[in-house]
Amino acid sequence: MFITINEKTEKEKRSAVVYLVEATSLDNAVQNINTVMDGTMIDYEKSNISETKIMDVFEYAQDKAAELMTRMAEELKDRSKTVEEIADKYVKTATPELRQQLIDKFTAMRENGQIPQK
């Protein structure tokens, strides 16, 4: 619960918020909550902590792909690494055709100067 105080009425208001917290146990979940929330100025109270049936969360693929492309582009600035080495580092489950398309795309970007050197 987030705790706020109305300055006019001086009444306390509690707002229920539900978070999914990654943890190996409930005690670990409490520690994770405290670690994050202690870094804020928000007053809060843990009102209910319980285990869910959710076993895993998959990130939205488009966000993950964009992050992956950004990291690969950063590494491509380092001319001491080949495009193939970088592709092999990041693309472990791609089909050979997809891997080759990725290599071709990044090779062209490097050759056209779209990825500046370090």
OpenMM code with the backbone's topology and positions (N, CA, C; nanometers):
from openmm import Vec3, app, unit

residues = "MET PHE ILE THR ILE ASN GLU LYS THR GLU LYS GLU LYS ARG SER ALA VAL VAL TYR LEU VAL GLU ALA THR SER LEU ASP ASN ALA VAL GLN ASN ILE ASN THR VAL MET ASP GLY THR MET ILE ASP TYR GLU LYS SER ASN ILE SER GLU THR LYS ILE MET ASP VAL PHE GLU TYR ALA GLN ASP LYS ALA ALA GLU LEU MET THR ARG MET ALA GLU GLU LEU LYS ASP ARG SER LYS THR VAL GLU GLU ILE ALA ASP LYS TYR VAL LYS THR ALA THR PRO GLU LEU ARG GLN GLN LEU ILE ASP LYS PHE THR ALA MET ARG GLU ASN GLY GLN ILE PRO GLN LYS".split()
positions = [
    Vec3(0.0842, -0.1172, 0.0000),
    Vec3(0.0000, 0.0000, 0.0000),
    Vec3(0.0890, 0.1238, 0.0000),
    Vec3(0.0605, 0.2163, -0.0919),
    Vec3(0.1275, 0.3453, -0.0883),
    Vec3(0.0484, 0.4338, 0.0075),
    Vec3(0.1200, 0.5060, 0.0881),
    Vec3(0.0559, 0.5900, 0.1892),
    Vec3(0.0806, 0.7368, 0.1541),
    Vec3(-0.0284, 0.8098, 0.1365),
    Vec3(-0.0181, 0.9533, 0.1105),
    Vec3(-0.1045, 1.0270, 0.2117),
    Vec3(-0.0736, 1.1532, 0.2321),
    Vec3(-0.1509, 1.2353, 0.3254),
    Vec3(-0.2055, 1.3554, 0.2484),
    Vec3(-0.3353, 1.3748, 0.2595),
    Vec3(-0.3997, 1.4900, 0.1985),
    Vec3(-0.3656, 1.6116, 0.2844),
    Vec3(-0.2963, 1.7085, 0.2253),
    Vec3(-0.2500, 1.8238, 0.3026),
    Vec3(-0.3645, 1.9107, 0.3538),
    Vec3(-0.4761, 1.9142, 0.2821),
    Vec3(-0.5890, 1.9976, 0.3259),
    Vec3(-0.6634, 1.9339, 0.4424),
    Vec3(-0.6948, 1.8059, 0.4281),
    Vec3(-0.7744, 1.7380, 0.5318),
    Vec3(-0.6869, 1.6671, 0.6345),
    Vec3(-0.5592, 1.6539, 0.6053),
    Vec3(-0.4627, 1.5835, 0.6897),
    Vec3(-0.5015, 1.4382, 0.7139),
    Vec3(-0.5757, 1.3819, 0.6187),
    Vec3(-0.6152, 1.2417, 0.6295),
    Vec3(-0.5184, 1.1553, 0.5493),
    Vec3(-0.4949, 1.0386, 0.6039),
    Vec3(-0.4058, 0.9427, 0.5386),
    Vec3(-0.4853, 0.8620, 0.4370),
    Vec3(-0.4260, 0.8426, 0.3221),
    Vec3(-0.4907, 0.7629, 0.2182),
    Vec3(-0.3965, 0.6489, 0.1811),
    Vec3(-0.4491, 0.5294, 0.1710),
    Vec3(-0.3713, 0.4126, 0.1315),
    Vec3(-0.4213, 0.3648, -0.0038),
    Vec3(-0.3272, 0.3471, -0.0954),
    Vec3(-0.3609, 0.3011, -0.2300),
    Vec3(-0.2994, 0.1635, -0.2523),
    Vec3(-0.3855, 0.0683, -0.2816),
    Vec3(-0.3375, -0.0679, -0.3032),
    Vec3(-0.2676, -0.0781, -0.4386),
    Vec3(-0.1512, -0.1417, -0.4387),
    Vec3(-0.0734, -0.1623, -0.5598),
    Vec3(-0.0288, -0.3081, -0.5598),
    Vec3(-0.0401, -0.3722, -0.6748),
    Vec3(0.0020, -0.5120, -0.6854),
    Vec3(0.1263, -0.5185, -0.7729),
    Vec3(0.2297, -0.5811, -0.7209),
    Vec3(0.3539, -0.6008, -0.7953),
    Vec3(0.3855, -0.7494, -0.8011),
    Vec3(0.4409, -0.7907, -0.9129),
    Vec3(0.4996, -0.9237, -0.9215),
    Vec3(0.6479, -0.9061, -0.8931),
    Vec3(0.6995, -0.9827, -0.7983),
    Vec3(0.8388, -0.9700, -0.7576),
    Vec3(0.9082, -1.1028, -0.7830),
    Vec3(1.0180, -1.0969, -0.8546),
    Vec3(1.0948, -1.2187, -0.8795),
    Vec3(1.1739, -1.2532, -0.7542),
    Vec3(1.1579, -1.3763, -0.7065),
    Vec3(1.2279, -1.4185, -0.5857),
    Vec3(1.2255, -1.5708, -0.5764),
    Vec3(1.3183, -1.6233, -0.4981),
    Vec3(1.3240, -1.7680, -0.4780),
    Vec3(1.2421, -1.8124, -0.3574),
    Vec3(1.2038, -1.7175, -0.2728),
    Vec3(1.1219, -1.7469, -0.1548),
    Vec3(1.0475, -1.6201, -0.1154),
    Vec3(0.9536, -1.6343, -0.0224),
    Vec3(0.8803, -1.5161, 0.0238),
    Vec3(0.9731, -1.4204, 0.0985),
    Vec3(1.0663, -1.4754, 0.1771),
    Vec3(1.1632, -1.3895, 0.2468),
    Vec3(1.2484, -1.3112, 0.1472),
    Vec3(1.2884, -1.3787, 0.0398),
    Vec3(1.3667, -1.3132, -0.0648),
    Vec3(1.2840, -1.2056, -0.1343),
    Vec3(1.1547, -1.2306, -0.1516),
    Vec3(1.0654, -1.1313, -0.2123),
    Vec3(1.0577, -1.0059, -0.1254),
    Vec3(1.0471, -1.0250, 0.0055),
    Vec3(1.0433, -0.9106, 0.0983),
    Vec3(1.1726, -0.8305, 0.0874),
    Vec3(1.2852, -0.8993, 0.0822),
    Vec3(1.4139, -0.8305, 0.0678),
    Vec3(1.4187, -0.7507, -0.0623),
    Vec3(1.3701, -0.8113, -0.1722),
    Vec3(1.3709, -0.7423, -0.3017),
    Vec3(1.2814, -0.6184, -0.2993),
    Vec3(1.1656, -0.6308, -0.2365),
    Vec3(1.0750, -0.5155, -0.2244),
    Vec3(1.1436, -0.4040, -0.1457),
    Vec3(1.2020, -0.4404, -0.0315),
    Vec3(1.2690, -0.3399, 0.0525),
    Vec3(1.3854, -0.2739, -0.0211),
    Vec3(1.4603, -0.3505, -0.0956),
    Vec3(1.5737, -0.2952, -0.1702),
    Vec3(1.5270, -0.1883, -0.2687),
    Vec3(1.4194, -0.2157, -0.3395),
    Vec3(1.3691, -0.1195, -0.4382),
    Vec3(1.3018, -0.0009, -0.3705),
    Vec3(1.2137, -0.0280, -0.2777),
    Vec3(1.1339, 0.0784, -0.2177),
    Vec3(1.2148, 0.1672, -0.1231),
    Vec3(1.3167, 0.1117, -0.0593),
    Vec3(1.3978, 0.1944, 0.0306),
    Vec3(1.4757, 0.3009, -0.0446),
    Vec3(1.4897, 0.2833, -0.1747),
    Vec3(1.5565, 0.3833, -0.2568),
    Vec3(1.4634, 0.4933, -0.3045),
    Vec3(1.3378, 0.4898, -0.2604),
    Vec3(1.2399, 0.5918, -0.3006),
    Vec3(1.1994, 0.6744, -0.1794),
    Vec3(1.1226, 0.7781, -0.2039),
    Vec3(1.0713, 0.8606, -0.0940),
    Vec3(0.9239, 0.8304, -0.0675),
    Vec3(0.8752, 0.7221, -0.1245),
    Vec3(0.7345, 0.6852, -0.1099),
    Vec3(0.7155, 0.6109, 0.0224),
    Vec3(0.6159, 0.6528, 0.0996),
    Vec3(0.5792, 0.5779, 0.2196),
    Vec3(0.4952, 0.4595, 0.1745),
    Vec3(0.5258, 0.3426, 0.2283),
    Vec3(0.4543, 0.2232, 0.1868),
    Vec3(0.4423, 0.1262, 0.3032),
    Vec3(0.3527, 0.0317, 0.2828),
    Vec3(0.3332, -0.0748, 0.3799),
    Vec3(0.3075, -0.2028, 0.3011),
    Vec3(0.3726, -0.3097, 0.3412),
    Vec3(0.3480, -0.4391, 0.2764),
    Vec3(0.2267, -0.5006, 0.3449),
    Vec3(0.1168, -0.5099, 0.2726),
    Vec3(-0.0059, -0.5584, 0.3347),
    Vec3(-0.0306, -0.7068, 0.3103),
    Vec3(0.0188, -0.7593, 0.1998),
    Vec3(-0.0043, -0.9004, 0.1696),
    Vec3(0.1041, -0.9478, 0.0737),
    Vec3(0.1753, -1.0477, 0.1122),
    Vec3(0.2766, -1.1071, 0.0248),
    Vec3(0.2426, -1.2544, 0.0134),
    Vec3(0.2235, -1.2978, -0.1104),
    Vec3(0.1876, -1.4380, -0.1300),
    Vec3(0.2498, -1.4903, -0.2585),
    Vec3(0.2640, -1.6194, -0.2636),
    Vec3(0.3203, -1.6842, -0.3820),
    Vec3(0.2119, -1.6977, -0.4880),
    Vec3(0.2519, -1.6786, -0.6131),
    Vec3(0.1566, -1.6939, -0.7231),
    Vec3(0.1861, -1.8236, -0.7974),
    Vec3(0.0984, -1.8575, -0.8877),
    Vec3(0.1206, -1.9746, -0.9721),
    Vec3(0.2022, -1.9389, -1.0959),
    Vec3(0.2362, -1.8120, -1.1097),
    Vec3(0.3150, -1.7669, -1.2247),
    Vec3(0.4570, -1.8182, -1.2080),
    Vec3(0.5042, -1.8916, -1.3056),
    Vec3(0.6372, -1.9514, -1.2960),
    Vec3(0.7428, -1.8734, -1.3738),
    Vec3(0.7014, -1.8017, -1.4766),
    Vec3(0.7980, -1.7285, -1.5569),
    Vec3(0.7269, -1.6168, -1.6310),
    Vec3(0.8027, -1.5160, -1.6668),
    Vec3(0.7495, -1.4029, -1.7421),
    Vec3(0.8379, -1.3856, -1.8639),
    Vec3(0.7770, -1.3756, -1.9803),
    Vec3(0.8512, -1.3567, -2.1035),
    Vec3(0.8410, -1.2112, -2.1452),
    Vec3(0.9551, -1.1508, -2.1695),
    Vec3(0.9566, -1.0118, -2.2113),
    Vec3(0.8935, -0.9991, -2.3493),
    Vec3(0.8379, -0.8839, -2.3755),
    Vec3(0.7792, -0.8569, -2.5062),
    Vec3(0.8894, -0.8654, -2.6099),
    Vec3(0.8719, -0.9499, -2.7079),
    Vec3(0.9777, -0.9824, -2.8035),
    Vec3(1.0326, -0.8594, -2.8763),
    Vec3(0.9488, -0.7642, -2.9098),
    Vec3(0.9945, -0.6466, -2.9833),
    Vec3(1.0925, -0.5650, -2.8979),
    Vec3(1.0631, -0.5500, -2.7692),
    Vec3(1.1531, -0.4779, -2.6799),
    Vec3(1.2859, -0.5500, -2.6683),
    Vec3(1.2802, -0.6807, -2.6572),
    Vec3(1.4013, -0.7609, -2.6445),
    Vec3(1.4831, -0.7512, -2.7724),
    Vec3(1.4180, -0.7564, -2.8870),
    Vec3(1.4888, -0.7474, -3.0147),
    Vec3(1.5570, -0.6120, -3.0300),
    Vec3(1.4897, -0.5059, -2.9912),
    Vec3(1.5487, -0.3721, -3.0006),
    Vec3(1.6703, -0.3599, -2.9095),
    Vec3(1.6600, -0.4150, -2.7896),
    Vec3(1.7727, -0.4123, -2.6966),
    Vec3(1.8908, -0.4921, -2.7537),
    Vec3(1.8607, -0.6066, -2.8105),
    Vec3(1.9642, -0.6913, -2.8699),
    Vec3(2.0344, -0.6202, -2.9851),
    Vec3(1.9581, -0.5559, -3.0711),
    Vec3(2.0158, -0.4839, -3.1852),
    Vec3(2.1049, -0.3692, -3.1371),
    Vec3(2.0639, -0.2997, -3.0321),
    Vec3(2.1442, -0.1897, -2.9778),
    Vec3(2.2767, -0.2409, -2.9246),
    Vec3(2.2731, -0.3508, -2.8497),
    Vec3(2.3970, -0.4069, -2.7948),
    Vec3(2.4889, -0.4555, -2.9065),
    Vec3(2.4319, -0.5173, -3.0085),
    Vec3(2.5128, -0.5656, -3.1215),
    Vec3(2.5754, -0.4488, -3.1963),
    Vec3(2.4986, -0.3434, -3.2176),
    Vec3(2.5501, -0.2260, -3.2885),
    Vec3(2.6664, -0.1639, -3.2125),
    Vec3(2.6582, -0.1608, -3.0796),
    Vec3(2.7685, -0.1084, -2.9989),
    Vec3(2.8948, -0.1918, -3.0191),
    Vec3(2.8784, -0.3231, -3.0217),
    Vec3(2.9948, -0.4097, -3.0402),
    Vec3(3.0517, -0.3987, -3.1811),
    Vec3(2.9669, -0.3674, -3.2780),
    Vec3(3.0143, -0.3545, -3.4160),
    Vec3(3.1083, -0.2361, -3.4336),
    Vec3(3.1032, -0.1416, -3.3409),
    Vec3(3.1948, -0.0276, -3.3483),
    Vec3(3.3395, -0.0731, -3.3298),
    Vec3(3.3567, -0.1833, -3.2584),
    Vec3(3.4900, -0.2388, -3.2347),
    Vec3(3.5304, -0.3201, -3.3579),
    Vec3(3.6191, -0.2658, -3.4388),
    Vec3(3.6589, -0.3298, -3.5638),
    Vec3(3.7466, -0.4540, -3.5427),
    Vec3(3.7890, -0.4809, -3.4173),
    Vec3(3.8721, -0.5985, -3.3941),
    Vec3(3.7888, -0.7267, -3.3937),
    Vec3(3.6577, -0.7125, -3.3862),
    Vec3(3.5690, -0.8287, -3.3878),
    Vec3(3.5016, -0.8391, -3.5240),
    Vec3(3.4862, -0.9616, -3.5705),
    Vec3(3.4154, -0.9806, -3.6970),
    Vec3(3.2653, -0.9797, -3.6716),
    Vec3(3.1905, -0.9508, -3.7755),
    Vec3(3.0450, -0.9517, -3.7653),
    Vec3(2.9972, -1.0914, -3.7264),
    Vec3(3.0624, -1.1936, -3.7796),
    Vec3(3.0248, -1.3320, -3.7493),
    Vec3(3.0436, -1.3633, -3.6009),
    Vec3(3.1534, -1.3151, -3.5411),
    Vec3(3.1780, -1.3382, -3.3982),
    Vec3(3.0692, -1.2725, -3.3134),
    Vec3(3.0330, -1.1525, -3.3510),
    Vec3(2.9305, -1.0795, -3.2758),
    Vec3(2.7950, -1.1479, -3.2915),
    Vec3(2.7619, -1.1879, -3.4130),
    Vec3(2.6347, -1.2572, -3.4370),
    Vec3(2.6289, -1.3869, -3.3575),
    Vec3(2.7393, -1.4620, -3.3565),
    Vec3(2.7415, -1.5881, -3.2820),
    Vec3(2.7243, -1.5661, -3.1322),
    Vec3(2.7722, -1.4532, -3.0829),
    Vec3(2.7600, -1.4227, -2.9400),
    Vec3(2.6146, -1.3975, -2.9006),
    Vec3(2.5402, -1.3282, -2.9867),
    Vec3(2.4044, -1.2862, -2.9517),
    Vec3(2.2938, -1.3736, -3.0091),
    Vec3(2.3190, -1.4382, -3.1195),
    Vec3(2.2136, -1.5126, -3.1875),
    Vec3(2.2449, -1.6612, -3.1777),
    Vec3(2.1950, -1.7220, -3.0720),
    Vec3(2.2294, -1.8614, -3.0468),
    Vec3(2.1243, -1.9589, -3.1003),
    Vec3(2.0030, -1.9131, -3.1212),
    Vec3(1.8964, -2.0045, -3.1610),
    Vec3(1.8391, -1.9748, -3.2985),
    Vec3(1.9029, -1.8884, -3.3728),
    Vec3(1.8501, -1.8504, -3.5044),
    Vec3(1.8757, -1.9606, -3.6066),
    Vec3(1.7902, -1.9642, -3.7052),
    Vec3(1.8137, -2.0563, -3.8165),
    Vec3(1.9355, -2.0064, -3.8932),
    Vec3(2.0019, -2.0932, -3.9691),
    Vec3(2.1170, -2.0481, -4.0481),
    Vec3(2.0815, -1.9329, -4.1431),
    Vec3(1.9617, -1.9356, -4.1980),
    Vec3(1.9196, -1.8299, -4.2904),
    Vec3(1.9064, -1.6961, -4.2174),
    Vec3(1.8445, -1.6982, -4.1000),
    Vec3(1.8281, -1.5756, -4.0224),
    Vec3(1.9632, -1.5226, -3.9765),
    Vec3(2.0498, -1.6119, -3.9329),
    Vec3(2.1843, -1.5719, -3.8907),
    Vec3(2.2559, -1.5028, -4.0058),
    Vec3(2.2478, -1.5597, -4.1257),
    Vec3(2.3157, -1.5021, -4.2404),
    Vec3(2.2566, -1.3668, -4.2784),
    Vec3(2.1247, -1.3528, -4.2687),
    Vec3(2.0612, -1.2237, -4.2972),
    Vec3(2.1115, -1.1173, -4.2000),
    Vec3(2.1231, -1.1549, -4.0745),
    Vec3(2.1723, -1.0625, -3.9731),
    Vec3(2.3165, -1.0226, -4.0018),
    Vec3(2.3991, -1.1192, -4.0344),
    Vec3(2.5389, -1.0920, -4.0672),
    Vec3(2.5478, -0.9996, -4.1879),
    Vec3(2.4697, -1.0276, -4.2909),
    Vec3(2.4704, -0.9436, -4.4116),
    Vec3(2.4280, -0.8006, -4.3796),
    Vec3(2.3247, -0.7864, -4.2978),
    Vec3(2.2749, -0.6527, -4.2624),
    Vec3(2.3811, -0.5741, -4.1863),
    Vec3(2.4418, -0.6345, -4.0861),
    Vec3(2.5407, -0.5631, -4.0067),
    Vec3(2.6700, -0.5390, -4.0839),
    Vec3(2.7050, -0.6294, -4.1731),
    Vec3(2.8230, -0.6072, -4.2569),
    Vec3(2.8006, -0.4848, -4.3452),
    Vec3(2.6829, -0.4755, -4.4053),
    Vec3(2.6503, -0.3608, -4.4907),
    Vec3(2.6500, -0.2315, -4.4087),
    Vec3(2.5952, -0.2355, -4.2893),
    Vec3(2.5915, -0.1159, -4.2040),
    Vec3(2.7331, -0.0723, -4.1676),
    Vec3(2.8182, -0.1681, -4.1376),
    Vec3(2.9562, -0.1356, -4.1026),
    Vec3(3.0283, -0.0765, -4.2233),
    Vec3(3.0104, -0.1358, -4.3408),
    Vec3(3.0773, -0.0885, -4.4622),
    Vec3(3.0269, 0.0475, -4.5070),
    Vec3(2.8977, 0.0757, -4.4868),
    Vec3(2.8387, 0.2043, -4.5270),
    Vec3(2.8636, 0.3152, -4.4249),
    Vec3(2.9294, 0.2823, -4.3164),
    Vec3(2.9581, 0.3831, -4.2147),
    Vec3(2.8390, 0.4170, -4.1275),
    Vec3(2.7344, 0.3350, -4.1308),
    Vec3(2.6165, 0.3621, -4.0472),
    Vec3(2.6459, 0.3337, -3.9011),
    Vec3(2.7493, 0.2556, -3.8754),
    Vec3(2.7924, 0.2281, -3.7390),
    Vec3(2.9297, 0.2904, -3.7242),
    Vec3(2.9394, 0.4036, -3.6555),
    Vec3(3.0683, 0.4721, -3.6440),
    Vec3(3.1691, 0.3877, -3.5675),
    Vec3(3.2957, 0.4077, -3.6002),
    Vec3(3.4010, 0.3366, -3.5289),
    Vec3(3.4213, 0.3987, -3.3932),
    Vec3(3.4805, 0.3211, -3.3030),
    Vec3(3.5110, 0.3722, -3.1691),
    Vec3(3.6181, 0.4776, -3.1783),
] * unit.nanometer
topology = app.Topology()
chain = topology.addChain("A")
for resn in residues:
    res = topology.addResidue(resn, chain)
    for name in ("N", "CA", "C"):
        topology.addAtom(name, app.Element.getBySymbol(name[0]), res)
